[in-house]
Structure formats: C-alpha cells, structure tokens
C-alpha cells in the first residue's frame, strides 16, 4: 500500500520539488537568450525550473540564523583547557558580485572558557553563512563573530582558503589561485604565543 494517496501526488511534480514562480523562470530564460542560446530548445526547456531550485538550495542559509547551532553547549569537559580545532572543512558559496562559485576550506579554532559544542556545529555555522551570497572577508568575520558571541571563549581563530570562479573562470581567468583570509579574536589576537600555537596547529 502506498504511503500517500494517489490524489496527493502531482503527476507533473511527483517528487514534490519546490515551485519556481513564473517571473523567476522568465528571468532565467531572458538570461539564456541574452547569452546567445534559445531557451525554447529541448535541452533548455526545464532549465529555468532547475536553476531556480538550485539557487534556493545554494542560498538556503538565508532561512536560519547559524547561531542556532551553538545553542546546545556543554560545560562538563573534564578540565580541558586547550585549543579546539576543526581543520579542512570544505565549503562552497557564491560570490555576491558575479554569483560565481566560491569553493574552499576553512579552519576554525577556539580556546574554551566554560562552554564547548559538538564539533559538527562549527561546520554547520560555516555552512550556514556560506549558503548565502558572500564575499570571503565577510564570511570569515561572520563565522568568527558568531562563535565569539555565543560560546564566549578566550579566543577564536578562523582561516579560510578559497578559489573564486569570478577570477578563475572569467575576467583575468587565472585558475589555481587561492585567496586566504583570517580573523583572530581574544587571546589569539592579543597573545603572540597563542596566535603562533593556533596557526601552527592549522599548518601555517
């Protein structure tokens, strides 16, 4: 027996994918035509819907406050007082200037005071902010500020390395070039020894 009645299934959308408003589809068809192709040809007929749904997914970070992932904290850590570091977190985003892909990795560290979180939550904070139209500098600052404000640690360090499609695939067309940004807060900003330690753990 089916889990849902046949009457509940749209034959034109059996997977119940999000609807894409006609004005959004029209805008994408206009862009296809302006780029030099025919939006009415067979291979492009469903492209406006696909692109619209893809951008809903690319920008799903607008639907929530990434800080929600830091609301569940733990204070019983057995006296642990050293750096917590999550390295090489892959992410993708989109440049707000050209809507071209940004792909890279992030290193996120903090020195706890009284609160720690599950390590997956650091990645979720990154992905929450990355799933918006972004510039790398702001992304770096937003991740660091979110951890600082919600965990109240002794220090936060965020380093992001990424390649930008607006540079590698257009314009200067220079593939293989990565941009690095960092934000240090608390002891990682004020204490050279702490900064050196966290950067060394990150591989710098």
SULZINOR-V851887 format. One record per backbone hydrogen bond with DSSP energy under -0.5 kcal/mol. NH is the residue of the N-H (numbers start at 0). CO is the residue of the C=O. E is the energy in kcal/mol with one decimal. If there is no record, write none. Layout:
# SULZINOR-V851887
nh-><NH,NH>
co-><CO,CO>
e-><E,E>
This chain:
# SULZINOR-V851887
nh-><7,8,9,10,12,15,20,23,24,25,26,27,28,29,30,31,32,33,34,35,35,36,38,40,43,44,44,46,47,49,50,51,52,53,54,55,56,57,58,59,60,61,61,62,63,65,67,68,69,70,72,73,76,79,83,84,85,86,88,89,90,92,93,94,95,98,101,102,103,104,105,106,107,108,109,110,111,111,115,120,121,121,122,123,124,125,126,127,128,129,130,131,133,138,139,140,141,142,143,144,145,146,147,148,149,150,151,151,153,154,155,156,157,158,159,160,161,162,164,164,166,167,168,172,173,174,176,177,178,180,182,184,186,187,188,189,190,191,194,195,196,197,198,199,200,201,202,202,203>
co-><4,5,7,8,9,12,18,20,20,21,22,23,24,25,26,27,28,29,30,31,32,31,36,37,40,40,41,43,43,45,46,47,48,49,50,51,52,53,54,56,130,58,130,59,60,63,64,65,66,67,70,115,74,76,109,82,107,84,105,87,103,101,131,99,133,94,92,162,90,160,88,158,85,156,83,154,81,109,73,117,117,118,118,119,120,121,122,123,124,125,126,129,93,134,135,136,137,138,139,140,141,142,143,144,145,146,146,147,110,110,184,108,182,106,180,104,178,102,100,162,163,163,164,169,166,172,173,175,161,159,157,155,153,184,185,185,186,189,190,191,192,193,194,195,196,197,198,199,198>
e-><-1.8,-1.5,-0.5,-0.7,-1.6,-2.0,-0.6,-0.6,-2.1,-2.8,-1.7,-1.9,-2.5,-2.3,-1.9,-2.4,-2.4,-2.6,-2.0,-0.6,-0.9,-2.2,-0.7,-1.9,-1.7,-0.7,-1.1,-0.8,-0.6,-2.2,-3.1,-2.1,-2.5,-2.4,-2.4,-1.5,-1.7,-2.9,-1.8,-1.5,-2.0,-1.7,-0.5,-1.6,-0.9,-0.7,-2.5,-1.7,-2.1,-1.2,-0.8,-2.9,-1.2,-1.3,-2.7,-0.5,-2.8,-0.5,-2.9,-0.7,-2.2,-2.9,-0.9,-3.4,-2.3,-2.3,-2.3,-2.1,-2.1,-2.6,-1.7,-2.9,-2.5,-2.9,-2.2,-2.2,-0.6,-0.7,-1.9,-1.8,-0.5,-1.0,-1.0,-2.0,-2.2,-2.0,-2.8,-2.2,-1.9,-2.5,-1.8,-1.6,-3.1,-2.3,-2.4,-1.9,-3.0,-2.1,-1.9,-2.9,-2.2,-1.9,-2.5,-2.8,-1.8,-2.5,-0.5,-1.1,-3.2,-0.9,-1.5,-2.7,-2.1,-2.4,-2.7,-2.6,-2.2,-3.0,-3.5,-0.5,-1.8,-2.5,-2.2,-2.6,-1.9,-0.5,-0.8,-0.5,-3.2,-2.4,-2.2,-2.6,-2.5,-1.3,-1.4,-2.4,-2.5,-0.6,-2.4,-2.5,-2.2,-2.4,-2.3,-2.1,-2.2,-1.5,-0.7,-0.9,-3.1>
